[in-house]
Amino acid sequence: MNKRTGGGNGPTALGIGWIIVILVALTAAVGQSFGRFSFGILLPAIRDDLGISNTLVGMLGAANMGAYLLGTLAVAWATSRYRLIKVMRLGLVLATLGLLVASVADSAAMLAFSLFVMGVGGAFLWIPAPVIAADAMPESRRSIAVGLMSSGIGLGVMFASVLSGGLRSSLGDSAWSSVYQTQCAIALVVLVLALLLVRHQQDLPSGSGGLGGFGALQHMSGWLPLLVAYSAFGFMYLLVMGFLTTRLEDDNGWYSADASLAFSVMGFAMIFGGPIFTTIAQRLGVRKTLAIAFGLWPLMLGVVLSGVFALVVPACVILGLLFSGLPILITLYVVENTTAADYGPSFAAATLAFGIAQTVAPPIGGVIADQSGTFLFVFLLSAATSLVGFFAALRLPKTG
């Protein structure tokens, strides 16, 4: 990886670096946790309050993921021509705007529009975020800076889950609007702080990268198995995150508060997944660590399918670690194996494949659930997909 400008070694520079890392992690929470993952937490309330089917709910999720896909295409172009900090700022503005629209949405169509805007914003925000955080720190601390991006996302998911559970207990299914209103207020504060404090030094991009960034991606060793692994993760994780609370409530008869607790525990674990797995990767390498993470996924899903509260909650802890650890390992691989010029288009191209997979996952999951009357087969499909990721991880170069 070419050395970049950023994080100095003095105490003042290090302190400023940590401030930037924390703020970038919070922007990741706004774009990913609030703008994308909150929908899965609020799905049962939205479905019942608006009186729509699982299939239509899956289509709403697809609007968000499809927008993320389109946003990724745009980011591949934008990062070849504009500095990463400008791309991230635009993403944060769009994510905040989407939350504002969702907070006042009173129909499925209006909610779909807000989810679309948040999806585009999430792509513009997330792709530059890891390297902006990494460049704020000295060389020895850059991997932990990348890992902390997932901590921000986990914190946001946990907050959204706790907030949703509390408000639904008092306000009923209509509480989903109040959740988005609270998230919008937080997003506005983060937006102001990020615009004022987050900086990133980068030469003006050259304008190359190929269609969708794939020209730049192919310069990276192991790009094809990494693409397969990232696609597998995109498909398998959303089948679980998007339908976990609904599975527990509909199939296992859990109360909404208990289902929210399971999601909260998973969100709490996500805070630690990135730092834990990046630390393991420093000892074992990204390849082995990624394979281990993919291998644990179907085992934990088997436990969740039991529906036994005392077993599901600990399994959700492991799933939370995997939710945040897997994509951060993939991100870390790209950060470590691309040049400064190729990073933006390369990660955008990899995220494009990821985006396609997660775009088709919600409607497929919704249709399977409606046709079978259970979410069992949705979770089994996720487990099978994780095996594809497992074997793809083993195909990565043994050194890199």
C-alpha positions as CSV (number, residue, x, y, z in Angstrom):
1,M,0.0,0.0,0.0
2,N,1.5,3.4,-0.9
3,K,2.0,5.6,2.2
4,R,-0.5,8.4,2.4
5,T,-0.4,11.7,4.1
6,G,-2.2,11.9,7.4
7,G,-1.7,10.8,11.0
8,G,1.5,12.2,12.4
9,N,3.4,10.7,15.4
10,G,3.3,13.6,17.9
11,P,0.8,13.6,20.8
12,T,-1.2,16.5,19.3
13,A,-1.4,15.0,15.9
14,L,-2.4,11.6,17.5
15,G,-5.1,13.3,19.5
16,I,-6.5,15.0,16.4
17,G,-6.3,11.7,14.6
18,W,-8.4,10.0,17.2
19,I,-11.0,12.7,17.0
20,I,-11.2,12.2,13.2
21,V,-11.5,8.4,13.6
22,I,-14.3,8.8,16.2
23,L,-16.2,11.3,14.0
24,V,-15.8,9.2,10.9
25,A,-17.1,6.1,12.9
26,L,-20.1,8.2,13.9
27,T,-20.8,9.1,10.2
28,A,-20.6,5.4,9.4
29,A,-23.3,4.9,12.1
30,V,-25.5,7.5,10.5
31,G,-25.1,6.2,6.9
32,Q,-25.1,2.5,7.7
33,S,-26.9,1.9,11.0
34,F,-29.5,4.6,10.8
35,G,-29.8,4.9,7.0
36,R,-29.8,1.2,6.2
37,F,-29.9,-1.3,9.0
38,S,-32.6,0.4,11.1
39,F,-35.2,-0.6,8.5
40,G,-34.6,-4.3,9.4
41,I,-35.1,-3.5,13.1
42,L,-38.3,-1.5,12.4
43,L,-39.6,-3.9,9.7
44,P,-42.3,-5.6,11.8
45,A,-43.6,-2.3,13.0
46,I,-43.5,-0.7,9.6
47,R,-45.3,-3.7,8.0
48,D,-48.1,-3.8,10.6
49,D,-48.5,-0.1,10.8
50,L,-48.8,0.4,7.1
51,G,-50.6,-2.9,6.5
52,I,-48.3,-4.3,3.9
53,S,-47.0,-7.8,3.0
54,N,-43.6,-9.3,3.6
55,T,-43.1,-9.2,-0.2
56,L,-43.7,-5.5,-0.3
57,V,-41.5,-5.0,2.7
58,G,-38.8,-6.9,0.9
59,M,-39.3,-4.5,-2.1
60,L,-38.9,-1.5,0.2
61,G,-35.6,-3.0,1.4
62,A,-34.6,-3.6,-2.2
63,A,-35.2,0.2,-2.8
64,N,-32.6,0.9,-0.2
65,M,-30.1,-1.7,-1.5
66,G,-30.7,-0.8,-5.1
67,A,-29.9,2.8,-4.3
68,Y,-26.8,1.6,-2.6
69,L,-25.9,-0.2,-5.8
70,L,-26.4,2.8,-8.0
71,G,-24.6,5.0,-5.4
72,T,-21.6,2.6,-5.7
73,L,-21.5,3.0,-9.4
74,A,-21.5,6.8,-8.9
75,V,-18.8,6.6,-6.3
76,A,-16.5,4.6,-8.6
77,W,-16.7,7.5,-11.0
78,A,-16.6,10.2,-8.3
79,T,-13.6,8.9,-6.4
80,S,-11.6,8.9,-9.7
81,R,-12.2,12.6,-10.1
82,Y,-12.9,14.1,-6.6
83,R,-11.1,13.8,-3.3
84,L,-12.5,11.2,-0.9
85,I,-13.4,13.8,1.8
86,K,-15.8,15.6,-0.6
87,V,-17.4,12.3,-1.6
88,M,-17.9,11.3,2.1
89,R,-19.4,14.7,2.9
90,L,-22.0,14.4,0.2
91,G,-22.9,11.0,1.4
92,L,-23.5,12.3,4.9
93,V,-25.7,15.1,3.6
94,L,-27.8,12.6,1.6
95,A,-28.1,10.1,4.5
96,T,-29.3,12.9,6.8
97,L,-31.8,14.1,4.2
98,G,-33.2,10.6,3.8
99,L,-33.7,10.3,7.5
100,L,-35.5,13.5,7.5
101,V,-38.0,12.3,4.8
102,A,-38.4,8.9,6.7
103,S,-39.2,10.7,9.9
104,V,-42.3,12.3,8.2
105,A,-43.2,9.5,5.8
106,D,-46.9,8.4,6.0
107,S,-47.0,5.9,3.1
108,A,-45.0,3.1,1.6
109,A,-44.1,5.2,-1.4
110,M,-42.7,8.0,0.6
111,L,-40.8,5.6,2.8
112,A,-39.4,4.0,-0.3
113,F,-38.1,7.4,-1.5
114,S,-36.4,8.1,1.8
115,L,-34.8,4.6,1.8
116,F,-33.5,5.2,-1.7
117,V,-31.9,8.5,-0.7
118,M,-30.4,6.9,2.3
119,G,-29.0,4.1,0.2
120,V,-27.2,6.4,-2.2
121,G,-25.9,8.4,0.8
122,G,-24.7,5.2,2.5
123,A,-22.6,4.3,-0.5
124,F,-21.1,7.8,-0.9
125,L,-20.3,7.8,2.8
126,W,-19.0,4.3,3.5
127,I,-16.6,3.7,0.6
128,P,-14.2,6.7,1.5
129,A,-14.7,6.4,5.3
130,P,-12.2,3.5,6.2
131,V,-9.3,5.1,4.4
132,I,-10.0,8.6,5.7
133,A,-10.0,7.1,9.2
134,A,-6.8,5.1,8.5
135,D,-5.0,8.1,7.1
136,A,-5.7,10.1,10.3
137,M,-3.5,7.7,12.3
138,P,0.2,6.6,12.3
139,E,1.1,3.5,10.3
140,S,1.0,1.2,13.3
141,R,-2.6,2.1,14.2
142,R,-4.3,2.2,10.8
143,S,-5.7,-1.3,11.0
144,I,-7.4,-0.5,14.3
145,A,-8.8,2.7,12.8
146,V,-10.4,0.7,10.0
147,G,-11.7,-1.8,12.6
148,L,-13.4,1.0,14.6
149,M,-15.6,1.9,11.6
150,S,-17.6,-1.2,12.4
151,S,-17.7,-0.1,16.1
152,G,-19.6,3.0,15.0
153,I,-22.0,0.9,13.0
154,G,-22.5,-1.5,15.9
155,L,-23.1,1.4,18.3
156,G,-25.7,2.8,15.9
157,V,-27.5,-0.6,15.5
158,M,-27.6,-1.1,19.3
159,F,-29.0,2.4,19.8
160,A,-31.6,1.9,17.1
161,S,-32.7,-1.4,18.5
162,V,-32.9,-0.2,22.1
163,L,-34.8,2.9,21.0
164,S,-37.2,0.9,18.8
165,G,-37.9,-1.6,21.6
166,G,-38.6,1.2,24.1
167,L,-40.8,3.3,21.9
168,R,-42.8,0.3,20.5
169,S,-43.6,-0.7,24.0
170,S,-45.2,2.6,24.8
171,L,-46.4,3.9,21.3
172,G,-47.1,0.7,19.5
173,D,-46.2,0.0,15.8
174,S,-46.5,3.7,14.9
175,A,-43.3,4.3,16.9
176,W,-41.1,3.7,13.8
177,S,-41.6,7.3,12.8
178,S,-40.4,8.5,16.2
179,V,-37.3,6.4,15.8
180,Y,-36.4,8.0,12.5
181,Q,-37.1,11.5,14.0
182,T,-34.6,10.8,16.8
183,Q,-32.0,9.5,14.3
184,C,-32.4,12.5,12.1
185,A,-31.7,14.8,15.0
186,I,-28.5,12.9,15.8
187,A,-27.5,12.9,12.2
188,L,-27.7,16.7,12.0
189,V,-25.3,17.0,14.9
190,V,-22.8,14.6,13.4
191,L,-23.1,16.3,10.1
192,V,-22.1,19.7,11.6
193,L,-19.2,18.3,13.6
194,A,-17.9,16.3,10.6
195,L,-18.0,19.3,8.3
196,L,-16.1,21.4,10.9
197,L,-13.5,18.9,12.1
198,V,-12.9,16.0,9.7
199,R,-10.1,16.7,7.2
200,H,-8.2,14.4,4.8
201,Q,-5.1,15.2,2.7
202,Q,-5.1,13.7,-0.8
203,D,-3.7,14.5,-4.2
204,L,-6.3,15.2,-6.8
205,P,-7.3,11.8,-8.4
206,S,-6.1,11.1,-12.0
207,G,-9.6,10.2,-13.4
208,S,-8.7,6.6,-14.2
209,G,-10.2,3.4,-12.8
210,G,-12.1,1.7,-15.6
211,L,-15.8,1.0,-15.8
212,G,-17.3,0.9,-12.3
213,G,-13.8,0.9,-10.9
214,F,-13.1,-2.7,-12.1
215,G,-10.0,-1.6,-14.1
216,A,-8.4,-0.4,-10.8
217,L,-9.7,-3.5,-8.9
218,Q,-7.9,-5.9,-11.2
219,H,-4.6,-4.4,-10.2
220,M,-5.1,-6.0,-6.8
221,S,-3.8,-9.5,-6.0
222,G,-6.7,-11.9,-5.2
223,W,-9.4,-9.5,-6.5
224,L,-11.6,-12.3,-7.9
225,P,-12.0,-14.4,-4.8
226,L,-12.4,-11.3,-2.7
227,L,-15.2,-10.2,-5.0
228,V,-16.9,-13.5,-4.5
229,A,-16.5,-13.4,-0.8
230,Y,-17.9,-9.9,-0.6
231,S,-20.9,-10.8,-2.7
232,A,-21.6,-13.8,-0.6
233,F,-21.5,-11.7,2.5
234,G,-23.8,-9.1,1.0
235,F,-26.4,-11.8,0.2
236,M,-26.2,-13.8,3.4
237,Y,-26.0,-11.1,6.0
238,L,-29.1,-9.2,4.8
239,L,-31.2,-12.4,4.9
240,V,-30.5,-12.5,8.6
241,M,-30.3,-8.8,9.6
242,G,-33.4,-7.9,7.5
243,F,-35.6,-10.7,8.9
244,L,-34.2,-11.6,12.4
245,T,-36.7,-9.8,14.5
246,T,-39.6,-10.9,12.2
247,R,-38.4,-14.5,12.4
248,L,-38.3,-14.4,16.2
249,E,-41.7,-12.8,16.4
250,D,-43.5,-14.7,13.7
251,D,-42.0,-18.1,13.8
252,N,-40.9,-18.4,17.4
253,G,-43.6,-16.4,19.0
254,W,-41.3,-14.0,20.8
255,Y,-42.6,-10.7,22.2
256,S,-41.4,-7.6,20.3
257,A,-39.3,-6.5,23.4
258,D,-37.5,-9.9,23.5
259,A,-36.8,-9.7,19.7
260,S,-35.5,-6.2,20.1
261,L,-33.3,-7.4,23.0
262,A,-31.7,-10.0,20.7
263,F,-31.1,-7.4,18.1
264,S,-29.7,-5.0,20.7
265,V,-27.2,-7.7,21.9
266,M,-26.2,-8.3,18.4
267,G,-25.7,-4.5,17.8
268,F,-23.6,-4.3,21.0
269,A,-21.4,-7.1,19.8
270,M,-20.9,-5.3,16.5
271,I,-19.1,-2.6,18.4
272,F,-16.2,-5.0,19.1
273,G,-16.3,-7.2,15.9
274,G,-14.0,-5.0,13.8
275,P,-11.3,-4.4,16.4
276,I,-11.3,-8.1,17.4
277,F,-11.1,-9.5,13.9
278,T,-8.5,-7.0,12.7
279,T,-6.4,-7.9,15.7
280,I,-6.7,-11.6,14.9
281,A,-5.9,-10.8,11.3
282,Q,-2.6,-9.2,12.4
283,R,-1.6,-12.6,13.7
284,L,-3.2,-15.1,11.4
285,G,-3.6,-13.0,8.2
286,V,-6.8,-11.8,6.6
287,R,-7.2,-15.0,4.5
288,K,-7.4,-17.4,7.5
289,T,-9.3,-15.0,9.7
290,L,-11.9,-14.4,6.9
291,A,-12.3,-18.1,6.4
292,I,-12.9,-18.7,10.1
293,A,-15.5,-16.0,10.2
294,F,-17.4,-17.4,7.3
295,G,-17.2,-20.9,8.8
296,L,-18.8,-19.7,12.1
297,W,-21.8,-18.1,10.3
298,P,-23.9,-21.3,9.6
299,L,-23.2,-22.7,13.0
300,M,-24.6,-19.6,14.7
301,L,-27.6,-19.6,12.4
302,G,-28.4,-23.2,13.4
303,V,-28.5,-22.0,17.0
304,V,-30.8,-19.1,16.2
305,L,-33.2,-21.4,14.4
306,S,-33.7,-23.3,17.6
307,G,-35.7,-20.3,18.9
308,V,-34.6,-21.0,22.5
309,F,-34.0,-17.7,24.2
310,A,-31.1,-18.9,26.3
311,L,-29.3,-20.1,23.2
312,V,-30.3,-17.4,20.7
313,V,-29.1,-14.5,22.7
314,P,-25.5,-15.8,23.0
315,A,-25.6,-16.8,19.3
316,C,-26.6,-13.2,18.5
317,V,-23.5,-12.0,20.2
318,I,-21.3,-14.1,17.9
319,L,-23.4,-13.0,14.9
320,G,-22.9,-9.4,15.9
321,L,-19.1,-9.9,15.9
322,L,-19.3,-11.6,12.5
323,F,-21.6,-8.9,11.1
324,S,-19.0,-6.2,11.7
325,G,-15.9,-8.4,11.4
326,L,-16.5,-9.9,8.0
327,P,-16.9,-6.6,6.0
328,I,-14.1,-4.9,7.9
329,L,-11.7,-7.8,7.1
330,I,-12.6,-7.4,3.4
331,T,-12.2,-3.6,3.7
332,L,-8.8,-4.1,5.4
333,Y,-7.7,-6.4,2.6
334,V,-8.4,-3.7,0.0
335,V,-6.8,-1.0,2.1
336,E,-3.6,-3.0,2.5
337,N,-3.4,-4.3,-1.1
338,T,-4.2,-1.2,-3.2
339,T,-2.3,2.0,-4.0
340,A,-3.7,5.4,-2.9
341,A,-4.8,6.1,-6.4
342,D,-6.6,2.8,-6.9
343,Y,-8.3,2.5,-3.5
344,G,-11.4,4.5,-4.2
345,P,-12.4,2.9,-7.5
346,S,-11.2,-0.6,-6.3
347,F,-13.3,-0.6,-3.2
348,A,-16.2,0.9,-5.1
349,A,-16.0,-1.9,-7.6
350,A,-15.9,-4.5,-4.8
351,T,-18.8,-2.8,-3.1
352,L,-20.7,-2.8,-6.4
353,A,-20.7,-6.7,-6.4
354,F,-21.6,-6.6,-2.7
355,G,-24.5,-4.1,-3.5
356,I,-25.9,-6.4,-6.3
357,A,-26.0,-9.3,-3.8
358,Q,-27.7,-7.4,-1.1
359,T,-30.2,-5.7,-3.5
360,V,-31.6,-9.1,-4.5
361,A,-31.6,-10.6,-1.0
362,P,-34.6,-8.8,0.6
363,P,-37.2,-9.5,-2.1
364,I,-35.9,-13.1,-2.4
365,G,-36.2,-13.5,1.4
366,G,-39.7,-11.9,1.4
367,V,-41.0,-14.1,-1.4
368,I,-39.6,-17.3,0.3
369,A,-41.2,-16.3,3.6
370,D,-44.6,-15.6,2.0
371,Q,-44.6,-18.7,-0.1
372,S,-43.5,-21.1,2.7
373,G,-45.1,-19.3,5.6
374,T,-41.9,-19.4,7.6
375,F,-38.5,-17.7,7.7
376,L,-36.7,-21.1,8.2
377,F,-35.7,-21.5,4.5
378,V,-34.5,-17.9,4.4
379,F,-32.0,-18.6,7.1
380,L,-31.0,-21.9,5.6
381,L,-30.3,-20.0,2.3
382,S,-28.1,-17.6,4.2
383,A,-26.2,-20.5,5.8
384,A,-25.6,-22.1,2.4
385,T,-24.3,-18.8,0.9
386,S,-21.8,-18.5,3.8
387,L,-20.1,-21.7,2.5
388,V,-19.5,-20.0,-0.8
389,G,-17.7,-17.2,1.1
390,F,-15.7,-19.7,3.1
391,F,-14.2,-21.3,0.0
392,A,-13.7,-18.0,-1.7
393,A,-11.7,-16.8,1.3
394,L,-9.4,-19.8,1.1
395,R,-8.6,-18.8,-2.5
396,L,-7.1,-15.5,-1.4
397,P,-3.3,-15.3,-1.7
398,K,-1.6,-16.7,1.4
399,T,0.5,-13.6,1.7
400,G,-0.6,-10.0,1.0
